[in-house]
């Protein structure tokens, strides 16, 4: 049985010294007397006008504009029965203060009573207050059927679902957990720590770099290059997660990371990073060549020591991050040829340009998270620049791909096949530039995930084959090769 | 309503259902279900336990195990961790409170500017909100920088004690307990 009341009208209350807060809004009180713990609900038609003394920050409630409720329907009210019954005779205070009649709910409540105020995240535990023997003043002004309640409470901040603490998606996020290391799950944890999907993509670009390079394909070097790059990437990602624990905890996207959740200790993650990094660089320097190893080490340093802290300092971190993304194919190329030929630079330039439509569109929908987490990203700080850069680099893919046959990397077929991809990318980037909404950004992001694998595959497919013949053949068939070049 | 008690973990789930109101006022014709889930750590722990993310600060609380024969090394490390965790929690509570309060204030201002639109749902567009996000980031830039610097220092400074404690637990402690047994 629900007894419902509605309260209309408000009146500024006489200020009493002990009261920290005051609610003076139309409210409705609903009581559930049948449940063992009676709940009294106060429903607000508008947000309560609350004054909190402690901080200088004005509360949202204090600044909320109250709406005029003269059109509101008036309903008869009475003080809830169970609440009324628990006020003892001794301490019932009937003060006649102008229009007001005061009743005081005192500390001698015989039942546990909670007061929950809707639309304001305020729950007053009478029982707590009972222990503190602080009375809750309930006033009902004569003539008008209003109930005004003076509360002494701490206003809770209304947080929305961008706050992971509020956005509970599974019971695992709420339970207390033993942090003892679960050895069975260790491989899984390591994969998560090294962001295995991202590492996989990095390795694929490296393999593509190796594949596109003109020199002969050596399986051994190829595998060692792949393994070395994978290990270096694991190390970089582990260090990144090690440094970003409190920030990852703030975003829904990253709240389930291993270190945030406490599956691994920070020392464990740091040790993993050091070991994999050392192994990766060693494999590259011993198994491939020193240039590749240097590039790998440089990339590792760039990512962990420059990009990661820079995310908090300046929007230029995106440009640094793009360089980080452009280096792996260069590593693949140098693993094959041992030199940084123009082809390597072109490949790096293509990957560099691709990062902008990819990341800028992704970051567009994460603006609230970035703002609250303290990440300085172009999408928040300079949104127009963000969109412009994405567009610029999407269009720039076309001349870059046209350069490929000009430096003898691929045949002209590559340009023909890649033009539709690049034009569509530019079209989506154009849409994103003009509309700048979540829809267009998501479309652009999704297409970039398709665009780059397709482009890399096309590159390898249209690679200039004459260059890839092995050394001996090249020497003996030198004249023939020159003739066959069209 | 309380979920059944598990072995070492106590979860009380109080679901509050706010059902349809019988008023004829439009505001009250909405059905909302809020679930409040609380979880408590066990009374006695034998290892370190980690709790849920705090509602405002998103930082997880830890309940660290205090072994009966805790050495000063372990004690220092444990206290350092607790201090760092608390520092995180306090920073983010204040920071997030500031964010949500200012965001709400901004939304109310924008809605007031827009005037009394006839819609029930007054919305602030993402573009308008992005102005707030930028302002918040810019205003809090020094705070973020300082926090970042302090965090990096604290994080790295925890590594060496952690290493020492781990070595101690692996090797020295066994020797100690063997000595004590004799």
Interface residues (C-beta under 8 A of the other chain):
Chain A: X2 X4 X6 X28 X30 X39 X41 X43 X45 X57 X58 X59 X60 X63 X64 X65 X72 X73 X75 X116 X118 X157 X158 X159 X160 X163 X164 X165 X166 X168 X171 X173 X174 X175 X176 X177 X178 X179 X180 X242 X243 X245 X246 X249 X250 X255 X260 X261 X262 X265 X266 X267 X270 X309 X312 X313 X367 X368 X370 X371 X372 X374 X376 X380 X381 X383 X436 X437 X438
Chain B: X9 X11 X16 X18 X21 X22 X23 X24 X25 X27 X28 X35 X37 X39 X40 X41 X42 X45 X47 X48 X49 X50 X51 X52 X53 X54 X55 X56 X57 X58 X59 X60 X62 X63 X88 X92 X95 X96 X97 X98 X99 X100 X101 X102 X104 X105 X108 X109 X111 X112 X126 X127 X129 X130 X132 X133 X134 X136 X137 X138 X140 X141 X143 X144 X145 X147 X148 X151 X152 X155 X158 X159 X162 X163 X166
